[in-house]
Amino acid sequence: MITLYSTNCPKCNVLKQKLQSLNIDFEISYNIDELIELGFMEAPILKVNDQYLNFSKAVNWIKEQK
């Protein structure tokens, strides 16, 4: 299960486009309160299974999926 926590910022849209370009199934969540409860103060966050990835780690994870 992959979830993109997004605010529709430019970085959020970059991750969305990268995921779509590789046909990776994902959900988008705009529930920023949930991110804050988890201790995150930035978006986007990509949740892969039980792992939370910030933007740079998410980009690296997506590159590995090619």
C-alpha positions in Angstrom: 0.0 0.0 0.0 1.4 3.4 -1.1 0.0 6.7 0.1 1.2 10.1 -1.0 0.4 12.7 1.6 0.0 15.9 -0.4 -0.8 19.6 -0.2 -0.6 20.0 -4.0 2.6 21.9 -3.6 5.2 21.7 -6.5 7.1 18.9 -4.8 3.9 16.9 -4.1 3.1 17.2 -7.8 6.6 16.0 -8.8 6.1 12.8 -6.8 2.6 12.3 -8.1 3.9 12.6 -11.7 6.8 10.2 -11.1 4.6 7.6 -9.5 2.1 7.9 -12.4 4.8 7.7 -15.0 5.9 4.3 -13.7 2.3 3.1 -13.3 2.7 2.7 -9.6 -0.6 2.3 -7.8 -1.0 4.8 -5.0 -3.6 6.8 -3.0 -3.4 10.5 -2.3 -4.2 11.7 1.2 -4.8 15.4 1.9 -5.1 14.7 5.7 -2.3 16.9 6.9 -3.5 16.6 10.5 -2.6 12.9 10.3 1.0 13.8 9.2 1.3 16.3 12.1 0.1 13.6 14.6 2.8 11.3 13.2 5.4 14.1 13.8 6.0 15.3 10.3 6.1 19.1 9.6 6.6 18.9 5.8 4.9 17.6 2.7 5.0 15.5 0.6 5.5 12.3 2.5 5.3 9.0 0.7 4.2 6.1 2.9 5.3 2.8 1.5 3.9 -0.1 3.6 4.8 1.1 7.1 7.8 3.3 6.0 7.4 7.1 5.7 9.7 8.8 3.2 10.4 12.5 2.8 10.7 14.0 -0.6 14.3 13.1 -1.4 14.0 9.6 0.0 10.7 9.1 -1.9 12.4 10.2 -5.2 15.2 7.7 -4.6 12.6 4.9 -3.8 10.8 5.7 -7.0 14.0 5.6 -9.0 14.7 2.1 -7.6 11.3 0.9 -9.0 12.3 1.3 -12.6 
